[in-house]
């Protein structure tokens, strides 16, 4: 099987390697600077979109792994002008699901298929596998099943066909909203522990103990424990947590549907409030986001007047 991959950032480059390790040929294209990829005979990097498409057997399969918004729109437009009947585009970015539905219709008018794939796993996906949530026509999904199974943690685990076009990105949107709430709960809990200086609570040891046997154990707690094990590094991180869009979309969708989502909404508002704040919980959130997604760590700013 041969896949064209557009976007060779943190996740795209790792996905190319995981696919190659599972016997899938990858021709990749991305804007420089590109990451250094290991010498892998199944991966070929080309300098242009036209060369990527020329390298793929027909019918072609092209996976987009670029930021949601303008970058996705530009690439879909460029592919629509170059692909033909029977070709397939997969959008693996965190696009808004209504945009994915519109793009699917735009490509369908040209005979080109479209799948929207929510991808979770961050910078750990190369070794641990990716969680995949895919929407679109079932026949198109079956066509890429070997790719999905190669990317997933196991051939029979960690992936789900969610339904028609838009279902994959809608599911990933809600996934990320839940992520906001879980991270916020951990941040608030450890901030409470940190506030009782008189008790001299060993936060790193508490987090490590909670990882085993407790009802609140999770991968996010694993990452938080890693951050709390190095208090000096945590102290250098700024308390500014960016939101990349999915939390806003989830909160708006909850309002539109009349579904109460107070935890997700409050977690989103807390991220807004973190801009310019300097509290322990926000700094922990920032370092956990970096641990799973490679998001940039803001430097800690000195207090006003210093």
Secondary structure, 3 states (H helix, E strand, C coil): CEEEEECCCHHHHHHHHHHHHCCCEEEEECCCCCCCCCCCCCEEECCCHHHHHHHCCCCCEEEECCCCCHHHHHHHHHHHCCCCCCCEEEECCCCCHHHHHHHHHHHHCCCCEEEEEEEECHHHHHHHCCEEEEECCHHHHHHCHHHHHHHCCECCECEEEEECCCHHHHHHHHHHHHHHHHHHHHHHHHHHHHHCHHHCCCHHHHHHHHCCCCCCCCHHHHHHHHHHCCHHHHHCECCCCCCCCHHHHHHHHHHHHCCCCHHHHHHHHHHHHCCCCCCHHHHHHHHHHHHHHCCCCCECCCCCCC
